[in-house]
Structure formats: C-alpha cells, structure tokens
Amino acid sequence: MTPPPDASPEGSSDTPADAPRETSAEGSSGAAPDPPRRVAVTGASGLIGSALVRSLRADGHEVVRLVRRAPSAPDEARWDARARDPEITASALEGCEAVVHLAGAGVGDRRWTESYKREIRESRVLGTTAVARAVAELAKSGSGPRVFLCGSAIGFYGDTGERRVDESAPPGTGFLPEVCVAWEAAAEPAVAAGARTVFLRTGLVVSRRGGAWGRLFPIFRAGAGGRLGDGRQYWSHISLADHVAAMRFLLRETPDALSGPVNLTAPEPVTNREATAAMGRVLGRPTVFAVPGPALRLALGEFATDVLGSQRVVPRRLLEAGFRFAHPGIEDAVRAALESDD
C-alpha cells in the first residue's frame, strides 16, 4: 500500500537521516555567496537540516548543531527544547548570527492518538518558544542572532481544494492549521526583540532519503505505486535542493530581505494523480495501483483527512523576491532526487 505524504515540514525532527550528496544551493538564488557566518541549526540530523548543514559548510560557514542530549562532537551544543532552562539554549546560540529552527515530531510518523497529537504540538510550540526566548535574551546585549528562520508548514492553510493560495491567505481549520498558528505565534519573543523572523511554510520535499517521498520511491520502483484516494487532491511539492537554496536565500542580509511567512513550494502545484504519473514516467514503472479513501481512513485514522485533503499553495513571495527554482516541475524534482541522492 502506498504510504501517505507527511504533512509536516519534512525532516524537521531530530530523527537521523542520510544526508544527500552535496548540490549547489547558491545557483538558484542568482546572488553571490554570503561572507562566512556562524549559524545555529536545530533538527540538524533530519532530511532538510542535514542537507542545509552540508550546504553551509561547503561555502565556509561555521555551523553549530543544537542537540537535546549531551554534546558528543565539537560542533554540537545542547539546547533545552522544553524551555525548562532558557539559559541553556541562550548559551548555545552565543556568537551565532543566524538560527534555523527545524526540530519537531514528525506528523506522519505515527497514528494520531491524543498523546501523539499533543507531542506534535508541544514539540513545535515549546521548542520554538525556547529558541525565540533565547534569541530575545541575547538581543538585550546587542549580540543576538539577527536572523531567525523558523520551521512551519503549508498545513497552515488547511484544505484549499482547487483554490490557489499564497502567503496572504488566512489559516484553515482543523488540527494541523491550529498547530501551525500556535507554532508561528511561539516565535513572538524573537520578533519583538527585532530579529528578522521568517516562517518556512514547507510543502512536500521530494527526496529519496526521507520524508513522504522517501517512502514513496521504493514502492514506485517495485511497480506498486499509485494514487491516493481519487488523486485529484493537490500536492504542493519542492525539491530538496530548491528547499535548501531557498533557506540560503532567506538567510542573506539584504535591504529587501524577507520576513514573515514564506511558502517553500514549487511554482506549480500538481495533483496526486499527476505526481503519480510523473513518478511512473521517470522510474519507468506502472502506476496502476490505488489506495481507496476508506482504506486510508482505516489505516491512518484522523490523519487520513489531511492525506486526502488538497493544498494548492504557491510561493508568491519567493518569486517576487527574485528566487529562481532549479526544479520547478514535478518531473524535474523527481529526476533531481534520483541524481543527487545517490
């Protein structure tokens, strides 16, 4: 049975994932690389975090990986994800000019029991609160991080059906929109302290190494892939390389640098049926199997509503700021995953 997409920002948890081979993150932005900086990253062992760390280091930036255990490497620092001791997180951020916060429990990792829904919410809200308060605390001395990229998700918009939405759209209704609203609100201390704060509303990241697509690739390779439900629901995707490039673009300090919500999705969302067909074409495999909606609801419970929902989300602010996608189409993104993740 084809697994469901993960509605969370992919790779945002601290679950280890193999980092993809380094690809250029600077080429899509159309700008020269930044001078070397010190950047702190939470969720650095996840799909997106590990790729970002590799990209930053390849260009000479110093990266501090924030971990919730005792540090075991020179580039690691401990942070308090539950905000029990704000000083721990603040000390981890000392000397950093930017923070990228990607940590959080995976939305599609387990069935949505009440306890796991609480974990999904608390891992985001409490973790973001801890980082934002640390940024604000350091700002009092005038030496705090100037840029705070905070993870979020296109789950903010809920089910948009056929309607195209950009960053100006209001939040939807349901569990995931409520989580995203609280998640972004938790960053308020950093915003109030004057840090340029960007909310990374991430779509489905196309990669063989993790996230939803990481579970799809082996099934499609085996010829057992197919649409979910009727396949008419929109999937707003982005290649891993474009996601990293977009974060690098947003980290830059320029007079017109963006703040607030930014959608990290490819310019043209596709339906699940179109994504399924693209996977079949690129992999040269049939896509005749399908997972009926009732079967998904039986297997996934409440989460099936979001799997079968439609999100037609476009990256208006990135495009208006001049960001150029290296893999704008779904076939481009699938081919890039095959080429760069080996």
C-alpha positions as CSV (number, residue, x, y, z in Angstrom):
1,M,0.0,0.0,0.0
2,T,1.3,3.4,-0.9
3,P,2.2,5.4,2.3
4,P,0.7,8.8,2.9
5,P,2.5,12.0,2.5
6,D,3.9,13.6,5.6
7,A,2.1,16.9,6.3
8,S,5.0,18.2,8.5
9,P,8.0,20.1,7.2
10,E,9.9,17.2,6.1
11,G,13.0,16.1,8.0
12,S,12.2,18.6,10.7
13,S,12.6,16.1,13.5
14,D,15.9,15.0,15.1
15,T,15.5,11.5,13.6
16,P,18.7,10.7,11.8
17,A,18.6,10.6,8.0
18,D,21.3,10.1,5.5
19,A,22.4,13.4,4.1
20,P,22.1,13.7,0.3
21,R,25.2,14.3,-1.8
22,E,26.1,18.0,-1.8
23,T,24.4,20.0,-4.5
24,S,24.6,23.7,-5.2
25,A,22.3,25.8,-3.1
26,E,23.6,29.1,-4.4
27,G,22.8,28.7,-8.0
28,S,19.1,29.1,-7.7
29,S,19.2,32.4,-5.9
30,G,21.0,34.4,-8.5
31,A,23.3,36.1,-6.0
32,A,26.9,35.8,-4.8
33,P,27.5,33.7,-1.7
34,D,27.4,35.3,1.7
35,P,30.6,36.0,3.7
36,P,31.2,33.3,6.2
37,R,28.9,33.3,9.2
38,R,28.1,31.3,12.3
39,V,24.7,29.6,12.0
40,A,22.9,27.5,14.6
41,V,20.6,24.7,13.3
42,T,18.1,22.6,15.3
43,G,16.8,19.4,13.7
44,A,20.3,19.2,12.0
45,S,20.1,15.4,11.7
46,G,16.9,15.4,9.8
47,L,16.5,15.3,6.0
48,I,16.4,19.1,5.5
49,G,18.6,20.0,8.4
50,S,21.5,17.7,7.3
51,A,21.3,19.0,3.7
52,L,21.4,22.6,4.9
53,V,24.4,21.9,7.2
54,R,26.3,20.4,4.3
55,S,25.5,23.3,2.0
56,L,26.5,25.9,4.6
57,R,29.8,24.2,5.4
58,A,30.6,23.8,1.7
59,D,30.6,27.6,1.4
60,G,32.8,28.1,4.5
61,H,30.1,28.9,7.1
62,E,30.5,27.7,10.7
63,V,27.5,25.6,11.8
64,V,26.5,24.8,15.4
65,R,24.2,21.8,15.6
66,L,21.8,22.2,18.5
67,V,21.1,18.8,20.2
68,R,18.8,17.9,23.1
69,R,21.4,15.4,24.6
70,A,24.9,15.9,25.9
71,P,27.1,17.2,23.0
72,S,29.3,14.5,21.6
73,A,31.1,16.5,18.8
74,P,32.9,19.8,18.7
75,D,30.2,21.4,16.5
76,E,27.4,20.4,18.8
77,A,25.7,22.5,21.6
78,R,22.9,21.5,23.9
79,W,19.6,23.3,23.9
80,D,16.6,23.0,26.1
81,A,13.7,22.1,23.8
82,R,11.1,22.3,26.5
83,A,12.2,25.7,27.8
84,R,12.9,24.4,31.3
85,D,16.2,26.3,31.4
86,P,16.3,29.2,28.9
87,E,20.0,29.8,29.8
88,I,21.0,26.5,28.2
89,T,19.5,27.5,24.8
90,A,20.8,31.0,25.1
91,S,24.4,29.8,25.7
92,A,24.2,27.5,22.7
93,L,23.3,30.5,20.5
94,E,26.1,32.8,21.7
95,G,28.2,34.1,18.8
96,C,25.6,32.9,16.2
97,E,24.5,35.5,13.6
98,A,21.5,33.3,12.4
99,V,19.4,30.5,13.7
100,V,17.5,27.9,11.6
101,H,14.9,26.1,13.7
102,L,13.7,22.9,12.1
103,A,13.1,20.5,15.1
104,G,9.7,18.9,15.7
105,A,8.0,15.5,15.9
106,G,7.1,14.0,12.5
107,V,3.4,14.4,11.7
108,G,3.2,11.3,9.6
109,D,5.5,9.1,11.7
110,R,2.8,7.5,13.9
111,R,-1.0,7.2,14.1
112,W,-2.6,10.2,15.6
113,T,-3.5,9.2,19.2
114,E,-4.4,12.0,21.5
115,S,-1.0,11.7,23.2
116,Y,0.9,11.8,19.9
117,K,-1.1,14.8,18.7
118,R,0.0,16.5,22.0
119,E,3.6,15.6,21.2
120,I,3.3,17.0,17.6
121,R,2.0,20.3,19.0
122,E,4.3,20.6,22.1
123,S,7.5,19.7,20.2
124,R,6.9,22.7,17.9
125,V,5.4,25.2,20.3
126,L,7.7,24.6,23.3
127,G,10.8,24.2,21.1
128,T,10.1,27.4,19.2
129,T,9.4,29.2,22.5
130,A,12.7,28.1,23.8
131,V,14.7,29.3,20.8
132,A,12.7,32.5,20.4
133,R,13.2,33.4,24.1
134,A,17.0,32.7,23.8
135,V,17.2,34.9,20.7
136,A,15.4,37.7,22.7
137,E,17.6,37.2,25.7
138,L,20.8,37.6,23.7
139,A,19.3,40.6,21.9
140,K,19.4,42.5,25.2
141,S,23.2,42.5,25.0
142,G,23.1,43.6,21.4
143,S,24.9,40.4,20.2
144,G,22.0,38.1,19.5
145,P,21.2,36.4,16.1
146,R,19.9,38.9,13.6
147,V,18.0,36.3,11.5
148,F,15.7,33.6,12.8
149,L,14.3,31.1,10.2
150,C,11.5,29.2,12.0
151,G,10.1,26.0,10.6
152,S,6.4,25.9,9.7
153,A,4.3,24.1,7.1
154,I,1.7,24.6,4.4
155,G,-0.6,22.7,6.8
156,F,-1.3,26.3,8.0
157,Y,-3.8,26.7,5.1
158,G,-5.8,23.5,5.7
159,D,-7.6,22.0,2.7
160,T,-7.7,24.6,-0.1
161,G,-9.4,22.4,-2.7
162,E,-8.9,23.8,-6.2
163,R,-8.1,27.3,-4.8
164,R,-4.6,28.6,-5.3
165,V,-3.3,30.3,-2.1
166,D,-0.3,32.3,-1.3
167,E,1.1,33.8,2.0
168,S,-1.8,36.3,2.3
169,A,-4.3,33.5,2.8
170,P,-5.8,33.0,6.3
171,P,-5.3,29.8,8.3
172,G,-7.5,26.9,7.7
173,T,-9.4,24.8,10.3
174,G,-8.5,21.6,11.9
175,F,-5.6,20.2,13.9
176,L,-2.7,21.0,11.6
177,P,-3.7,24.6,10.9
178,E,-4.2,25.1,14.7
179,V,-0.7,23.7,15.3
180,C,0.9,25.9,12.7
181,V,-0.8,29.0,14.1
182,A,0.5,28.2,17.6
183,W,3.9,27.3,16.2
184,E,4.4,30.6,14.5
185,A,3.0,32.6,17.4
186,A,5.6,31.0,19.7
187,A,8.3,32.9,17.8
188,E,6.9,36.3,19.0
189,P,9.7,36.9,21.5
190,A,12.3,36.9,18.7
191,V,10.1,39.1,16.6
192,A,9.6,41.6,19.4
193,A,13.4,41.6,20.1
194,G,14.0,42.8,16.5
195,A,15.3,39.6,14.9
196,R,14.2,39.2,11.3
197,T,12.0,36.2,11.6
198,V,10.9,34.1,8.6
199,F,8.3,31.3,8.9
200,L,9.3,28.5,6.5
201,R,5.9,27.1,5.3
202,T,7.2,24.0,3.8
203,G,5.5,21.7,1.3
204,L,6.3,18.1,0.4
205,V,10.0,17.7,-0.1
206,V,11.0,15.4,-3.0
207,S,13.9,13.2,-1.9
208,R,14.7,9.5,-1.7
209,R,16.4,9.9,1.7
210,G,13.5,10.8,3.9
211,G,10.1,12.4,4.4
212,A,7.0,11.3,2.5
213,W,8.8,10.9,-0.9
214,G,11.4,8.7,0.8
215,R,8.7,6.2,1.5
216,L,7.2,6.5,-2.0
217,F,10.3,5.9,-4.1
218,P,10.9,2.2,-3.2
219,I,7.2,1.4,-3.6
220,F,7.1,3.0,-7.1
221,R,10.4,1.3,-8.0
222,A,8.7,-2.0,-7.2
223,G,5.8,-1.2,-9.6
224,A,3.3,-1.0,-6.7
225,G,2.8,2.8,-6.7
226,G,-0.4,4.5,-7.4
227,R,-2.7,7.4,-6.5
228,L,-4.2,8.1,-3.1
229,G,-8.0,8.3,-3.0
230,D,-9.3,9.8,-6.2
231,G,-5.9,11.5,-6.9
232,R,-7.5,14.9,-7.5
233,Q,-6.1,16.5,-4.4
234,Y,-3.2,19.0,-4.9
235,W,0.3,18.3,-3.7
236,S,2.5,21.3,-3.2
237,H,6.0,19.9,-3.6
238,I,9.6,21.2,-3.7
239,S,12.9,19.5,-4.5
240,L,15.3,19.2,-1.6
241,A,17.9,21.2,-3.4
242,D,15.5,24.1,-4.0
243,H,14.4,24.0,-0.4
244,V,18.0,24.3,0.8
245,A,18.6,27.1,-1.8
246,A,15.5,28.9,-0.6
247,M,16.7,28.8,3.0
248,R,20.1,30.1,2.0
249,F,18.4,32.9,0.0
250,L,16.3,33.8,3.1
251,L,19.4,33.8,5.4
252,R,21.0,36.6,3.4
253,E,21.1,40.0,4.9
254,T,20.0,42.5,2.2
255,P,18.0,45.7,2.3
256,D,14.9,43.9,0.9
257,A,15.3,40.6,2.9
258,L,12.0,38.9,3.6
259,S,10.4,38.4,6.9
260,G,7.1,36.8,8.0
261,P,5.6,33.8,6.2
262,V,7.2,32.4,3.1
263,N,5.9,29.4,1.2
264,L,8.6,26.9,0.3
265,T,6.8,25.1,-2.6
266,A,7.5,24.8,-6.3
267,P,5.7,27.4,-8.5
268,E,3.1,25.0,-9.9
269,P,1.5,22.5,-7.5
270,V,0.3,19.2,-9.1
271,T,-2.4,16.8,-8.2
272,N,-1.6,13.5,-6.6
273,R,-2.7,11.8,-9.9
274,E,-0.1,14.0,-11.8
275,A,2.6,13.3,-9.2
276,T,1.9,9.6,-9.5
277,A,2.1,9.7,-13.3
278,A,5.4,11.6,-13.1
279,M,6.9,9.0,-10.8
280,G,5.9,6.3,-13.2
281,R,7.4,8.1,-16.2
282,V,10.7,8.9,-14.5
283,L,11.1,5.5,-13.0
284,G,9.7,3.6,-15.9
285,R,7.2,1.7,-13.8
286,P,3.5,1.1,-14.0
287,T,1.2,3.1,-11.6
288,V,-2.0,1.1,-11.8
289,F,-2.5,0.5,-8.0
290,A,-4.5,2.9,-6.0
291,V,-5.3,3.2,-2.3
292,P,-9.1,3.9,-1.7
293,G,-10.0,6.7,0.7
294,P,-11.8,4.3,3.1
295,A,-8.7,2.1,3.3
296,L,-6.6,5.1,4.2
297,R,-9.1,6.1,6.9
298,L,-9.0,2.6,8.4
299,A,-5.1,2.6,8.4
300,L,-4.4,6.2,9.4
301,G,-7.4,7.3,11.4
302,E,-7.8,11.1,11.7
303,F,-4.6,11.8,9.7
304,A,-6.3,10.3,6.6
305,T,-8.4,13.5,6.3
306,D,-5.2,15.5,5.8
307,V,-3.7,12.9,3.4
308,L,-6.8,13.1,1.2
309,G,-7.1,16.9,1.5
310,S,-5.9,19.3,-1.2
311,Q,-3.3,22.1,-0.8
312,R,-2.7,24.2,-3.9
313,V,0.0,26.5,-2.4
314,V,2.2,28.9,-4.4
315,P,5.4,30.6,-3.4
316,R,4.4,34.2,-4.3
317,R,6.9,36.0,-2.0
318,L,9.9,33.9,-3.1
319,L,9.1,34.5,-6.7
320,E,8.6,38.3,-6.2
321,A,11.9,38.5,-4.4
322,G,13.7,37.1,-7.4
323,F,14.4,33.5,-6.3
324,R,14.8,31.1,-9.2
325,F,13.8,27.5,-8.8
326,A,16.2,24.9,-10.3
327,H,13.5,22.2,-10.4
328,P,10.1,24.0,-10.9
329,G,8.3,20.9,-12.3
330,I,7.4,17.7,-10.6
331,E,9.5,15.6,-13.1
332,D,12.4,18.0,-12.6
333,A,12.2,17.4,-8.8
334,V,11.9,13.6,-9.1
335,R,14.9,13.4,-11.5
336,A,16.9,15.7,-9.2
337,A,16.2,13.3,-6.3
338,L,17.4,10.3,-8.3
339,E,20.5,12.1,-9.5
340,S,21.6,13.9,-6.3
341,D,20.6,11.4,-3.6
342,D,22.7,8.5,-4.8
